[in-house]
């Protein structure tokens, strides 16, 4: 039991070390303005996926009736 607690503590402490460093790729994308393209593409993908799931749900409800 003590070993599990020690492993969990070690993993949580190592995650916080990585979170404090600045990511070079994100800084580069932000400085060049390309981060907005990435965000726009991700939003488009999620929007299309959401519409697809909504339409699929409506079709399934019609089939169930």
N, CA, C and O atoms as a Tripos MOL2 file, in Angstrom:
@<TRIPOS>MOLECULE
protein
  260   259    65     0     0
PROTEIN
NO_CHARGES

@<TRIPOS>ATOM
      1 N           0.8250   -1.1910    0.0000 N.3       1 UNK1
      2 CA          0.0000    0.0000    0.0000 C.3       1 UNK1
      3 C           0.8700    1.2560    0.0000 C.2       1 UNK1
      4 O           0.5670    2.2320   -0.6870 O.2       1 UNK1
      5 N           1.9580    1.2220    0.7810 N.am      2 UNK2
      6 CA          2.8510    2.3780    0.8270 C.3       2 UNK2
      7 C           3.5420    2.5950   -0.5070 C.2       2 UNK2
      8 O           3.8190    3.7310   -0.8930 O.2       2 UNK2
      9 N           3.8240    1.4890   -1.2190 N.am      3 UNK3
     10 CA          4.4650    1.6190   -2.5230 C.3       3 UNK3
     11 C           3.5450    2.3050   -3.5240 C.2       3 UNK3
     12 O           3.9950    3.1140   -4.3360 O.2       3 UNK3
     13 N           2.2730    1.9860   -3.4660 N.am      4 UNK4
     14 CA          1.3130    2.5990   -4.3900 C.3       4 UNK4
     15 C           1.2010    4.0900   -4.1250 C.2       4 UNK4
     16 O           1.1600    4.8930   -5.0570 O.2       4 UNK4
     17 N           1.1520    4.4530   -2.8710 N.am      5 UNK5
     18 CA          1.0670    5.8740   -2.5170 C.3       5 UNK5
     19 C           2.3220    6.6090   -2.9710 C.2       5 UNK5
     20 O           2.2360    7.7350   -3.4600 O.2       5 UNK5
     21 N           3.4750    5.9880   -2.8140 N.am      6 UNK6
     22 CA          4.7280    6.6120   -3.2360 C.3       6 UNK6
     23 C           4.7690    6.7910   -4.7530 C.2       6 UNK6
     24 O           5.2370    7.8190   -5.2410 O.2       6 UNK6
     25 N           4.2900    5.8100   -5.4910 N.am      7 UNK7
     26 CA          4.2790    5.8980   -6.9560 C.3       7 UNK7
     27 C           3.3270    6.9980   -7.4110 C.2       7 UNK7
     28 O           3.6630    7.7780   -8.3020 O.2       7 UNK7
     29 N           2.1480    7.0660   -6.8110 N.am      8 UNK8
     30 CA          1.1780    8.1100   -7.1660 C.3       8 UNK8
     31 C           1.7390    9.4880   -6.8490 C.2       8 UNK8
     32 O           1.5920   10.4140   -7.6470 O.2       8 UNK8
     33 N           2.3700    9.6300   -5.7130 N.am      9 UNK9
     34 CA          2.9720   10.9150   -5.3440 C.3       9 UNK9
     35 C           4.0660   11.3050   -6.3330 C.2       9 UNK9
     36 O           4.1570   12.4640   -6.7390 O.2       9 UNK9
     37 N           4.8920   10.3430   -6.7180 N.am     10 UNK10
     38 CA          5.9610   10.6160   -7.6740 C.3      10 UNK10
     39 C           5.3970   11.0430   -9.0200 C.2      10 UNK10
     40 O           5.8970   11.9900   -9.6250 O.2      10 UNK10
     41 N           4.3610   10.3580   -9.4980 N.am     11 UNK11
     42 CA          3.7660   10.7110  -10.7900 C.3      11 UNK11
     43 C           3.1350   12.0960  -10.7590 C.2      11 UNK11
     44 O           3.2810   12.8710  -11.7050 O.2      11 UNK11
     45 N           2.4390   12.4050   -9.6810 N.am     12 UNK12
     46 CA          1.8050   13.7200   -9.5760 C.3      12 UNK12
     47 C           2.8400   14.8360   -9.4880 C.2      12 UNK12
     48 O           2.6350   15.9160  -10.0420 O.2      12 UNK12
     49 N           3.9370   14.5870   -8.8040 N.am     13 UNK13
     50 CA          4.9630   15.6250   -8.7010 C.3      13 UNK13
     51 C           5.6870   15.8170  -10.0230 C.2      13 UNK13
     52 O           6.0880   16.9370  -10.3420 O.2      13 UNK13
     53 N           5.8630   14.7640  -10.7960 N.am     14 UNK14
     54 CA          6.5320   14.9000  -12.0900 C.3      14 UNK14
     55 C           5.6300   15.5960  -13.1020 C.2      14 UNK14
     56 O           6.1240   16.3020  -13.9800 O.2      14 UNK14
     57 N           4.3310   15.4110  -12.9950 N.am     15 UNK15
     58 CA          3.4040   16.0830  -13.9040 C.3      15 UNK15
     59 C           3.4420   17.5860  -13.6660 C.2      15 UNK15
     60 O           3.3830   18.3610  -14.6210 O.2      15 UNK15
     61 N           3.5380   18.0020  -12.4340 N.am     16 UNK16
     62 CA          3.5680   19.4360  -12.1550 C.3      16 UNK16
     63 C           4.8530   20.0750  -12.6780 C.2      16 UNK16
     64 O           4.8550   21.2560  -13.0240 O.2      16 UNK16
     65 N           5.9380   19.3190  -12.7380 N.am     17 UNK17
     66 CA          7.1770   19.8610  -13.2960 C.3      17 UNK17
     67 C           7.0400   20.1230  -14.7900 C.2      17 UNK17
     68 O           7.5530   21.1220  -15.2940 O.2      17 UNK17
     69 N           6.3580   19.2380  -15.4950 N.am     18 UNK18
     70 CA          6.1620   19.4300  -16.9230 C.3      18 UNK18
     71 C           5.1990   20.5750  -17.2040 C.2      18 UNK18
     72 O           5.3380   21.2630  -18.2140 O.2      18 UNK18
     73 N           4.2400   20.7850  -16.3380 N.am     19 UNK19
     74 CA          3.2380   21.8200  -16.5620 C.3      19 UNK19
     75 C           3.8370   23.2150  -16.4170 C.2      19 UNK19
     76 O           3.2800   24.1700  -16.9590 O.2      19 UNK19
     77 N           4.9220   23.3600  -15.7230 N.am     20 UNK20
     78 CA          5.4970   24.6760  -15.4930 C.3      20 UNK20
     79 C           6.3830   25.1400  -16.6380 C.2      20 UNK20
     80 O           6.6540   26.3350  -16.7560 O.2      20 UNK20
     81 N           6.8370   24.2300  -17.4800 N.am     21 UNK21
     82 CA          7.6920   24.6400  -18.5900 C.3      21 UNK21
     83 C           6.8220   25.1750  -19.7240 C.2      21 UNK21
     84 O           5.6840   24.7440  -19.9100 O.2      21 UNK21
     85 N           7.3850   26.1310  -20.4860 N.am     22 UNK22
     86 CA          6.6410   26.7200  -21.5950 C.3      22 UNK22
     87 C           6.8600   25.8780  -22.8410 C.2      22 UNK22
     88 O           7.9790   25.4380  -23.1050 O.2      22 UNK22
     89 N           5.8160   25.6540  -23.5970 N.am     23 UNK23
     90 CA          5.8910   24.8100  -24.7800 C.3      23 UNK23
     91 C           6.3070   25.6770  -25.9640 C.2      23 UNK23
     92 O           5.6530   26.6710  -26.2800 O.2      23 UNK23
     93 N           7.4020   25.2880  -26.6150 N.am     24 UNK24
     94 CA          7.9450   26.0810  -27.7120 C.3      24 UNK24
     95 C           7.0090   26.1180  -28.9130 C.2      24 UNK24
     96 O           6.8780   27.1510  -29.5690 O.2      24 UNK24
     97 N           6.3620   25.0000  -29.2000 N.am     25 UNK25
     98 CA          5.4820   24.9540  -30.3610 C.3      25 UNK25
     99 C           4.3140   25.9120  -30.1870 C.2      25 UNK25
    100 O           3.9610   26.6340  -31.1200 O.2      25 UNK25
    101 N           3.7100   25.9280  -29.0050 N.am     26 UNK26
    102 CA          2.5870   26.8150  -28.7570 C.3      26 UNK26
    103 C           3.0180   28.2740  -28.8090 C.2      26 UNK26
    104 O           2.2760   29.1240  -29.3000 O.2      26 UNK26
    105 N           4.2010   28.5650  -28.3100 N.am     27 UNK27
    106 CA          4.7080   29.9380  -28.3550 C.3      27 UNK27
    107 C           4.9500   30.3750  -29.7970 C.2      27 UNK27
    108 O           4.6390   31.5050  -30.1730 O.2      27 UNK27
    109 N           5.5040   29.4730  -30.5950 N.am     28 UNK28
    110 CA          5.7460   29.7800  -32.0010 C.3      28 UNK28
    111 C           4.4660   29.9910  -32.7760 C.2      28 UNK28
    112 O           4.3670   30.9100  -33.5890 O.2      28 UNK28
    113 N           3.4720   29.1310  -32.5250 N.am     29 UNK29
    114 CA          2.1920   29.2860  -33.2100 C.3      29 UNK29
    115 C           1.4910   30.5700  -32.7890 C.2      29 UNK29
    116 O           0.8660   31.2460  -33.6060 O.2      29 UNK29
    117 N           1.6010   30.9000  -31.5000 N.am     30 UNK30
    118 CA          0.9550   32.1070  -31.0000 C.3      30 UNK30
    119 C           1.6080   33.3610  -31.5720 C.2      30 UNK30
    120 O           0.9210   34.3200  -31.9240 O.2      30 UNK30
    121 N           2.9250   33.3510  -31.6640 N.am     31 UNK31
    122 CA          3.6320   34.5350  -32.1420 C.3      31 UNK31
    123 C           3.4080   34.7700  -33.6340 C.2      31 UNK31
    124 O           3.4030   35.9150  -34.0840 O.2      31 UNK31
    125 N           3.2240   33.6950  -34.4060 N.am     32 UNK32
    126 CA          3.0160   33.8560  -35.8470 C.3      32 UNK32
    127 C           1.5410   33.9850  -36.2080 C.2      32 UNK32
    128 O           1.2150   34.2660  -37.3610 O.2      32 UNK32
    129 N           0.6450   33.7870  -35.2450 N.am     33 UNK33
    130 CA         -0.7850   33.9100  -35.5080 C.3      33 UNK33
    131 C          -1.4110   32.6490  -36.0580 C.2      33 UNK33
    132 O          -2.5980   32.6470  -36.3870 O.2      33 UNK33
    133 N          -0.6410   31.5710  -36.1680 N.am     34 UNK34
    134 CA         -1.1750   30.3240  -36.7200 C.3      34 UNK34
    135 C          -2.0190   29.5550  -35.7090 C.2      34 UNK34
    136 O          -2.7230   28.6160  -36.0770 O.2      34 UNK34
    137 N          -1.9530   29.9420  -34.4570 N.am     35 UNK35
    138 CA         -2.7490   29.2550  -33.4420 C.3      35 UNK35
    139 C          -4.2320   29.4160  -33.7210 C.2      35 UNK35
    140 O          -5.0340   28.5450  -33.3820 O.2      35 UNK35
    141 N          -4.5970   30.5420  -34.3450 N.am     36 UNK36
    142 CA         -6.0000   30.7720  -34.6750 C.3      36 UNK36
    143 C          -6.4730   29.8070  -35.7620 C.2      36 UNK36
    144 O          -7.6330   29.3950  -35.7670 O.2      36 UNK36
    145 N          -5.5850   29.4500  -36.6710 N.am     37 UNK37
    146 CA         -5.9290   28.4680  -37.7000 C.3      37 UNK37
    147 C          -6.1540   27.1090  -37.0560 C.2      37 UNK37
    148 O          -7.0980   26.4010  -37.4080 O.2      37 UNK37
    149 N          -5.3050   26.7470  -36.1300 N.am     38 UNK38
    150 CA         -5.4380   25.4630  -35.4360 C.3      38 UNK38
    151 C          -6.7480   25.4180  -34.6600 C.2      38 UNK38
    152 O          -7.4680   24.4210  -34.7080 O.2      38 UNK38
    153 N          -7.0590   26.5000  -33.9450 N.am     39 UNK39
    154 CA         -8.3020   26.5530  -33.1680 C.3      39 UNK39
    155 C          -9.5040   26.4840  -34.0960 C.2      39 UNK39
    156 O         -10.4780   25.7950  -33.7940 O.2      39 UNK39
    157 N          -9.4510   27.1870  -35.2190 N.am     40 UNK40
    158 CA        -10.5580   27.1800  -36.1730 C.3      40 UNK40
    159 C         -10.7780   25.7880  -36.7580 C.2      40 UNK40
    160 O         -11.9190   25.3500  -36.9040 O.2      40 UNK40
    161 N          -9.7070   25.0980  -37.0900 N.am     41 UNK41
    162 CA         -9.8410   23.7380  -37.6270 C.3      41 UNK41
    163 C         -10.4370   22.8030  -36.5830 C.2      41 UNK41
    164 O         -11.3130   21.9980  -36.8990 O.2      41 UNK41
    165 N          -9.9700   22.9040  -35.3460 N.am     42 UNK42
    166 CA        -10.5210   22.0470  -34.2800 C.3      42 UNK42
    167 C         -11.9910   22.3430  -34.0260 C.2      42 UNK42
    168 O         -12.7850   21.4190  -33.8520 O.2      42 UNK42
    169 N         -12.3650   23.6210  -34.0030 N.am     43 UNK43
    170 CA        -13.7680   23.9810  -33.8070 C.3      43 UNK43
    171 C         -14.6330   23.4730  -34.9540 C.2      43 UNK43
    172 O         -15.7600   23.0290  -34.7330 O.2      43 UNK43
    173 N         -14.1150   23.5370  -36.1730 N.am     44 UNK44
    174 CA        -14.8580   23.0340  -37.3230 C.3      44 UNK44
    175 C         -15.0690   21.5270  -37.2180 C.2      44 UNK44
    176 O         -16.1630   21.0280  -37.4810 O.2      44 UNK44
    177 N         -14.0260   20.8120  -36.8360 N.am     45 UNK45
    178 CA        -14.1420   19.3600  -36.6930 C.3      45 UNK45
    179 C         -15.1680   19.0080  -35.6270 C.2      45 UNK45
    180 O         -16.0080   18.1350  -35.8450 O.2      45 UNK45
    181 N         -15.1150   19.6770  -34.4690 N.am     46 UNK46
    182 CA        -16.0710   19.3810  -33.4010 C.3      46 UNK46
    183 C         -17.4860   19.7780  -33.7920 C.2      46 UNK46
    184 O         -18.4370   19.0890  -33.4220 O.2      46 UNK46
    185 N         -17.6490   20.8620  -34.5250 N.am     47 UNK47
    186 CA        -18.9800   21.2750  -34.9620 C.3      47 UNK47
    187 C         -19.5770   20.2610  -35.9320 C.2      47 UNK47
    188 O         -20.7440   19.8900  -35.8090 O.2      47 UNK47
    189 N         -18.7770   19.8160  -36.8930 N.am     48 UNK48
    190 CA        -19.2610   18.8240  -37.8590 C.3      48 UNK48
    191 C         -19.5820   17.5210  -37.1470 C.2      48 UNK48
    192 O         -20.5890   16.8830  -37.4520 O.2      48 UNK48
    193 N         -18.7550   17.1240  -36.2190 N.am     49 UNK49
    194 CA        -19.0100   15.9010  -35.4550 C.3      49 UNK49
    195 C         -20.2920   16.0240  -34.6410 C.2      49 UNK49
    196 O         -21.0770   15.0780  -34.5700 O.2      49 UNK49
    197 N         -20.5090   17.1820  -34.0270 N.am     50 UNK50
    198 CA        -21.7260   17.3980  -33.2530 C.3      50 UNK50
    199 C         -22.9760   17.3500  -34.1170 C.2      50 UNK50
    200 O         -23.9770   16.7470  -33.7300 O.2      50 UNK50
    201 N         -22.9260   17.9850  -35.2940 N.am     51 UNK51
    202 CA        -24.0770   17.9530  -36.2090 C.3      51 UNK51
    203 C         -24.3310   16.5300  -36.6850 C.2      51 UNK51
    204 O         -25.4790   16.0920  -36.7620 O.2      51 UNK51
    205 N         -23.2610   15.8090  -37.0050 N.am     52 UNK52
    206 CA        -23.4150   14.4270  -37.4370 C.3      52 UNK52
    207 C         -24.0740   13.5760  -36.3540 C.2      52 UNK52
    208 O         -24.9830   12.7980  -36.6440 O.2      52 UNK52
    209 N         -23.6300   13.7170  -35.1300 N.am     53 UNK53
    210 CA        -24.2110   12.9220  -34.0390 C.3      53 UNK53
    211 C         -25.6580   13.3060  -33.7800 C.2      53 UNK53
    212 O         -26.4830   12.4480  -33.4680 O.2      53 UNK53
    213 N         -25.9710   14.5940  -33.9060 N.am     54 UNK54
    214 CA        -27.3520   15.0460  -33.7220 C.3      54 UNK54
    215 C         -28.2630   14.4340  -34.7860 C.2      54 UNK54
    216 O         -29.3400   13.9270  -34.4700 O.2      54 UNK54
    217 N         -27.8270   14.4840  -36.0500 N.am     55 UNK55
    218 CA        -28.6350   13.9100  -37.1260 C.3      55 UNK55
    219 C         -28.7460   12.4000  -36.9990 C.2      55 UNK55
    220 O         -29.8000   11.8290  -37.2800 O.2      55 UNK55
    221 N         -27.6830   11.7580  -36.5820 N.am     56 UNK56
    222 CA        -27.7070   10.3150  -36.3770 C.3      56 UNK56
    223 C         -28.6790    9.9360  -35.2630 C.2      56 UNK56
    224 O         -29.3930    8.9380  -35.3690 O.2      56 UNK56
    225 N         -28.7060   10.7260  -34.2060 N.am     57 UNK57
    226 CA        -29.6310   10.4760  -33.1060 C.3      57 UNK57
    227 C         -31.0760   10.6070  -33.5710 C.2      57 UNK57
    228 O         -31.9300    9.8130  -33.1770 O.2      57 UNK57
    229 N         -31.3530   11.6070  -34.4080 N.am     58 UNK58
    230 CA        -32.7140   11.7700  -34.9250 C.3      58 UNK58
    231 C         -33.1190   10.5870  -35.7880 C.2      58 UNK58
    232 O         -34.2560   10.1220  -35.7070 O.2      58 UNK58
    233 N         -32.2050   10.0970  -36.6120 N.am     59 UNK59
    234 CA        -32.5140    8.9270  -37.4560 C.3      59 UNK59
    235 C         -32.7680    7.6890  -36.6150 C.2      59 UNK59
    236 O         -33.6680    6.9040  -36.9130 O.2      59 UNK59
    237 N         -31.9840    7.5140  -35.5770 N.am     60 UNK60
    238 CA        -32.1580    6.3340  -34.7080 C.3      60 UNK60
    239 C         -33.4980    6.4070  -33.9870 C.2      60 UNK60
    240 O         -34.1770    5.3910  -33.8360 O.2      60 UNK60
    241 N         -33.8850    7.6040  -33.5380 N.am     61 UNK61
    242 CA        -35.1880    7.7580  -32.8730 C.3      61 UNK61
    243 C         -36.3270    7.4240  -33.8250 C.2      61 UNK61
    244 O         -37.3120    6.8130  -33.4120 O.2      61 UNK61
    245 N         -36.2130    7.8160  -35.0980 N.am     62 UNK62
    246 CA        -37.2410    7.4960  -36.0800 C.3      62 UNK62
    247 C         -37.3310    5.9870  -36.3000 C.2      62 UNK62
    248 O         -38.4230    5.4340  -36.4320 O.2      62 UNK62
    249 N         -36.1810    5.3330  -36.3370 N.am     63 UNK63
    250 CA        -36.1780    3.8790  -36.5200 C.3      63 UNK63
    251 C         -36.7720    3.1570  -35.3150 C.2      63 UNK63
    252 O         -37.4200    2.1220  -35.4720 O.2      63 UNK63
    253 N         -36.5560    3.6920  -34.1140 N.am     64 UNK64
    254 CA        -37.0900    3.0590  -32.9160 C.3      64 UNK64
    255 C         -38.6090    3.1550  -32.8690 C.2      64 UNK64
    256 O         -39.2760    2.2500  -32.3700 O.2      64 UNK64
    257 N         -39.1510    4.2390  -33.3830 N.am     65 UNK65
    258 CA        -40.6110    4.3970  -33.3840 C.3      65 UNK65
    259 C         -41.2010    3.4640  -34.4150 C.2      65 UNK65
    260 O         -42.4190    3.4270  -34.5890 O.2      65 UNK65
@<TRIPOS>BOND
     1     1     2 1
     2     2     3 1
     3     3     4 2
     4     3     5 am
     5     5     6 1
     6     6     7 1
     7     7     8 2
     8     7     9 am
     9     9    10 1
    10    10    11 1
    11    11    12 2
    12    11    13 am
    13    13    14 1
    14    14    15 1
    15    15    16 2
    16    15    17 am
    17    17    18 1
    18    18    19 1
    19    19    20 2
    20    19    21 am
    21    21    22 1
    22    22    23 1
    23    23    24 2
    24    23    25 am
    25    25    26 1
    26    26    27 1
    27    27    28 2
    28    27    29 am
    29    29    30 1
    30    30    31 1
    31    31    32 2
    32    31    33 am
    33    33    34 1
    34    34    35 1
    35    35    36 2
    36    35    37 am
    37    37    38 1
    38    38    39 1
    39    39    40 2
    40    39    41 am
    41    41    42 1
    42    42    43 1
    43    43    44 2
    44    43    45 am
    45    45    46 1
    46    46    47 1
    47    47    48 2
    48    47    49 am
    49    49    50 1
    50    50    51 1
    51    51    52 2
    52    51    53 am
    53    53    54 1
    54    54    55 1
    55    55    56 2
    56    55    57 am
    57    57    58 1
    58    58    59 1
    59    59    60 2
    60    59    61 am
    61    61    62 1
    62    62    63 1
    63    63    64 2
    64    63    65 am
    65    65    66 1
    66    66    67 1
    67    67    68 2
    68    67    69 am
    69    69    70 1
    70    70    71 1
    71    71    72 2
    72    71    73 am
    73    73    74 1
    74    74    75 1
    75    75    76 2
    76    75    77 am
    77    77    78 1
    78    78    79 1
    79    79    80 2
    80    79    81 am
    81    81    82 1
    82    82    83 1
    83    83    84 2
    84    83    85 am
    85    85    86 1
    86    86    87 1
    87    87    88 2
    88    87    89 am
    89    89    90 1
    90    90    91 1
    91    91    92 2
    92    91    93 am
    93    93    94 1
    94    94    95 1
    95    95    96 2
    96    95    97 am
    97    97    98 1
    98    98    99 1
    99    99   100 2
   100    99   101 am
   101   101   102 1
   102   102   103 1
   103   103   104 2
   104   103   105 am
   105   105   106 1
   106   106   107 1
   107   107   108 2
   108   107   109 am
   109   109   110 1
   110   110   111 1
   111   111   112 2
   112   111   113 am
   113   113   114 1
   114   114   115 1
   115   115   116 2
   116   115   117 am
   117   117   118 1
   118   118   119 1
   119   119   120 2
   120   119   121 am
   121   121   122 1
   122   122   123 1
   123   123   124 2
   124   123   125 am
   125   125   126 1
   126   126   127 1
   127   127   128 2
   128   127   129 am
   129   129   130 1
   130   130   131 1
   131   131   132 2
   132   131   133 am
   133   133   134 1
   134   134   135 1
   135   135   136 2
   136   135   137 am
   137   137   138 1
   138   138   139 1
   139   139   140 2
   140   139   141 am
   141   141   142 1
   142   142   143 1
   143   143   144 2
   144   143   145 am
   145   145   146 1
   146   146   147 1
   147   147   148 2
   148   147   149 am
   149   149   150 1
   150   150   151 1
   151   151   152 2
   152   151   153 am
   153   153   154 1
   154   154   155 1
   155   155   156 2
   156   155   157 am
   157   157   158 1
   158   158   159 1
   159   159   160 2
   160   159   161 am
   161   161   162 1
   162   162   163 1
   163   163   164 2
   164   163   165 am
   165   165   166 1
   166   166   167 1
   167   167   168 2
   168   167   169 am
   169   169   170 1
   170   170   171 1
   171   171   172 2
   172   171   173 am
   173   173   174 1
   174   174   175 1
   175   175   176 2
   176   175   177 am
   177   177   178 1
   178   178   179 1
   179   179   180 2
   180   179   181 am
   181   181   182 1
   182   182   183 1
   183   183   184 2
   184   183   185 am
   185   185   186 1
   186   186   187 1
   187   187   188 2
   188   187   189 am
   189   189   190 1
   190   190   191 1
   191   191   192 2
   192   191   193 am
   193   193   194 1
   194   194   195 1
   195   195   196 2
   196   195   197 am
   197   197   198 1
   198   198   199 1
   199   199   200 2
   200   199   201 am
   201   201   202 1
   202   202   203 1
   203   203   204 2
   204   203   205 am
   205   205   206 1
   206   206   207 1
   207   207   208 2
   208   207   209 am
   209   209   210 1
   210   210   211 1
   211   211   212 2
   212   211   213 am
   213   213   214 1
   214   214   215 1
   215   215   216 2
   216   215   217 am
   217   217   218 1
   218   218   219 1
   219   219   220 2
   220   219   221 am
   221   221   222 1
   222   222   223 1
   223   223   224 2
   224   223   225 am
   225   225   226 1
   226   226   227 1
   227   227   228 2
   228   227   229 am
   229   229   230 1
   230   230   231 1
   231   231   232 2
   232   231   233 am
   233   233   234 1
   234   234   235 1
   235   235   236 2
   236   235   237 am
   237   237   238 1
   238   238   239 1
   239   239   240 2
   240   239   241 am
   241   241   242 1
   242   242   243 1
   243   243   244 2
   244   243   245 am
   245   245   246 1
   246   246   247 1
   247   247   248 2
   248   247   249 am
   249   249   250 1
   250   250   251 1
   251   251   252 2
   252   251   253 am
   253   253   254 1
   254   254   255 1
   255   255   256 2
   256   255   257 am
   257   257   258 1
   258   258   259 1
   259   259   260 2
@<TRIPOS>SUBSTRUCTURE
     1 UNK1         2 RESIDUE 1 A UNK
     2 UNK2         6 RESIDUE 1 A UNK
     3 UNK3        10 RESIDUE 1 A UNK
     4 UNK4        14 RESIDUE 1 A UNK
     5 UNK5        18 RESIDUE 1 A UNK
     6 UNK6        22 RESIDUE 1 A UNK
     7 UNK7        26 RESIDUE 1 A UNK
     8 UNK8        30 RESIDUE 1 A UNK
     9 UNK9        34 RESIDUE 1 A UNK
    10 UNK10       38 RESIDUE 1 A UNK
    11 UNK11       42 RESIDUE 1 A UNK
    12 UNK12       46 RESIDUE 1 A UNK
    13 UNK13       50 RESIDUE 1 A UNK
    14 UNK14       54 RESIDUE 1 A UNK
    15 UNK15       58 RESIDUE 1 A UNK
    16 UNK16       62 RESIDUE 1 A UNK
    17 UNK17       66 RESIDUE 1 A UNK
    18 UNK18       70 RESIDUE 1 A UNK
    19 UNK19       74 RESIDUE 1 A UNK
    20 UNK20       78 RESIDUE 1 A UNK
    21 UNK21       82 RESIDUE 1 A UNK
    22 UNK22       86 RESIDUE 1 A UNK
    23 UNK23       90 RESIDUE 1 A UNK
    24 UNK24       94 RESIDUE 1 A UNK
    25 UNK25       98 RESIDUE 1 A UNK
    26 UNK26      102 RESIDUE 1 A UNK
    27 UNK27      106 RESIDUE 1 A UNK
    28 UNK28      110 RESIDUE 1 A UNK
    29 UNK29      114 RESIDUE 1 A UNK
    30 UNK30      118 RESIDUE 1 A UNK
    31 UNK31      122 RESIDUE 1 A UNK
    32 UNK32      126 RESIDUE 1 A UNK
    33 UNK33      130 RESIDUE 1 A UNK
    34 UNK34      134 RESIDUE 1 A UNK
    35 UNK35      138 RESIDUE 1 A UNK
    36 UNK36      142 RESIDUE 1 A UNK
    37 UNK37      146 RESIDUE 1 A UNK
    38 UNK38      150 RESIDUE 1 A UNK
    39 UNK39      154 RESIDUE 1 A UNK
    40 UNK40      158 RESIDUE 1 A UNK
    41 UNK41      162 RESIDUE 1 A UNK
    42 UNK42      166 RESIDUE 1 A UNK
    43 UNK43      170 RESIDUE 1 A UNK
    44 UNK44      174 RESIDUE 1 A UNK
    45 UNK45      178 RESIDUE 1 A UNK
    46 UNK46      182 RESIDUE 1 A UNK
    47 UNK47      186 RESIDUE 1 A UNK
    48 UNK48      190 RESIDUE 1 A UNK
    49 UNK49      194 RESIDUE 1 A UNK
    50 UNK50      198 RESIDUE 1 A UNK
    51 UNK51      202 RESIDUE 1 A UNK
    52 UNK52      206 RESIDUE 1 A UNK
    53 UNK53      210 RESIDUE 1 A UNK
    54 UNK54      214 RESIDUE 1 A UNK
    55 UNK55      218 RESIDUE 1 A UNK
    56 UNK56      222 RESIDUE 1 A UNK
    57 UNK57      226 RESIDUE 1 A UNK
    58 UNK58      230 RESIDUE 1 A UNK
    59 UNK59      234 RESIDUE 1 A UNK
    60 UNK60      238 RESIDUE 1 A UNK
    61 UNK61      242 RESIDUE 1 A UNK
    62 UNK62      246 RESIDUE 1 A UNK
    63 UNK63      250 RESIDUE 1 A UNK
    64 UNK64      254 RESIDUE 1 A UNK
    65 UNK65      258 RESIDUE 1 A UNK
